[in-house]
């Protein structure tokens, strides 16, 4: 919306013969658009002994979603008013109308798979993991079980990281497993921050929209109903 207003002001300045001011305004508009497109948005997920923390990121802005604020968590719930018994409706009125059914056809399945494949292909290595910290400390009442769990965890981490690096761009990582015999409780700590530039989001949406539109068209076509409430084959 701001861009449209800036362009309108640019045209007005040109018509008034203010070429210098018009060029300055055009340069400021382009700079703002570029900054917005380069702005990175994403989320940061943390899992530790205190629970799960989730924050939404938009450039320098950090918005905490989980856990909920203390005031909201401690706020007492208002007692609900007892519901008044509703008079029973006649059987004819309570009968549910048959819902239109969507036919699963080969065209629908193939179109949906094409949309999913296009989305995964566009997302590959577009999402950036700015920071990935994964620490797992294996422990058990029996030292042999703790050592075995540590071996499984080390093998799992070694197999998981190549898959993650093939899908995402990983800038910073600190991943590993350890074993402790001082306690019988295993501990895991995860801290991951994923971001994506706004221009990449637009790129993905524009690329995926045609197959998604085709899927929606198939659903609308297969979901048509006739006068009796039954799905139409046409």
Secondary structure, DSSP 8 states (H G I E B T S, - for coil): -HHHHHHHHHHHHHHTT-HHHHHHHHHHHHHHHHHHHH-EEEEEEEEETTEEEEEEEETTEEEEEES--HHHHH----------------HHHH-----------HHHHHHHHHHHHHHHHHHTTTSEEEEEEEEEEE--SSHHHHHHHHHHHHHHHHHHHHHHHHHSEES-EEEEEEE-SS-S--EEEEEEEEEEEHHHHHHHHHHHHHHHHHHHHHHHHHT-B-TTS-B---
